[in-house]
Amino acid sequence: MIPWFVRNCIYRPIYQLRGEKVFSLLGDVAAFHKQPYEKMVDLQWVKAKSLLEYAFNNSKYYSKILPKPNTQKGQSDYCAQFNQIPFLTKKILRDNFQSILSIQPLKTSPRKTSGSTGVPLWLVKDRTATAYMDALMYDVYGWHGIKIGDKQGRFWGMPLDRKTRLKWQIKDLLFNRKRCNSFELTKSACQRYYEILESFKPKYFYGYPSAICEFIRNIEESGLIPSKLNIKVVITTGEILYENQRAIIEKALGSRVVNEYGNTENGIIAFECPGGRMHLMIHNLLIEIVNPETGQQVPDGEPGEIALTELYSYALPFIRYRTGDMAIISRSRCECGLQSPTVENIQGRVSDFALSPDGRKISGPIVNYTMTKGIERFRVIQKATDQILVLIESNSPVQQAQLDEIAYKWKALLGQTVNVEIQLVDKLPLDKSGKLRSFISEIPG
């Protein structure tokens, strides 16, 4: 459908019916991003104080753990008080869901996380929270020329049950999307997707980088030319984007790859600007980087776990919520002109770290550097500190020298006592959401 029609005759009425003032909030979000950093911080604390006061008065859980609101406190005193608030974790949220919920009858929508850590998390979002999440999303997409209603090629999973599948097919139709099922990326399926996309003419791709790379590989092997799809931008999300994946996509499609980092609970957390840096979404989120063991904030430039406070989530307050993801924050000025902080290195989940027998922690994304040339689809599973299982899916013969090199790199990384088992598999299993995780730690804790 014509993007203007979708934008004004589908998106706009739907948002109005739901009570989500997304279109009117776009200007507010854009104006915030143009503020000096000091002004952004001041506005953040105004919003944080309002959220904490609301949570204290309307949440049984938070009324017990939050300090009594004192609007007369100065910002430095308030920050110190804020840092004493206990962290919220997925387990606490799951165990105390009903008591964390606001007692006020706010309109909400249910959500469920993908459960990539093992157990899906059910939650609700109120209309104010989702409106700000979507307004922020469309604002940052606009950095790269993408507007509400533009045609999208979506590389995502597809629900397996018939009723939910039909629901998503209708949503894809209404929202101007063509879905390429990340559960089904055979050569024949990718040829079919190519023909659909060629006719549909999407402006941009959105989805898992592993799925987009697999799509490219299959259509190139079929003699089709990816660049003929004329994709303007590729937004990758849901997985860590490796530089070799970025290079494969940009070379094949002739398109700029833009990285998005976020979660189901709180929306976009960081997004890549035209200058190539990942800006934190501090309009919606108050973000801390903390030591995963002590909970203390770490200095800028050092890795730590992301903890966030969602400033507009009132029905289910997220206050100092530990995401389980590791990152390094920087406040150096970006050439794009935005003054919001940037994330230099999103290292994946706390559980996605390799652990050596002598206790060293090594970021899971290092697995990308332990592979040899020509191996693009793989999964590394750490069974124990001294046991590594490498699964490799390859359509071309893998030489013994390549396997020896992979084993050598893992021993060099973790220690010579580590046992490295390598298996060639026909097909790597995907997560329930359709993601391809390259590293999984099965070490307890």
Secondary structure, 3 states (H helix, E strand, C coil): CCHHHHHHHHHHHHHHHHCCCHHHHHHHHHHHHCCCHHHHHHHHHHHHHHHHHHHHHHEHHHHHHCCCCCCCCCHHHHHHHHCCCCCECHHHHHHCHHHHCECCCCCEEEEECCCCCCCCCEEEEEHHHHHHHHHHHHHHHHCCCCCCCCCEEEEECCCCCHHHHHHHHHHHHHCCEEEEECCCCCHHHHHHHHHHHHHHCCCEEEECHHHHHHHHHHHHHCCCCHHHHCCCEEEECCCCCCHHHHHHHHHHHCCEEEEEEEECCCEEEEEECCCCCEEECCCCEEEEEECCCCCCECCCCCEEEEEEEECCCCCCCCCCEEEEEEEEEECCCCCCCCCCCEEEEEEEECCCEEECCCCCEEEHHHHHHHCCCCCCEEEEEEEECCEEEEEEECCCCCCHHHHHHHHHHHHHHHCCCCEEEEEECCCCCCCCCCCCCCEEECCCC
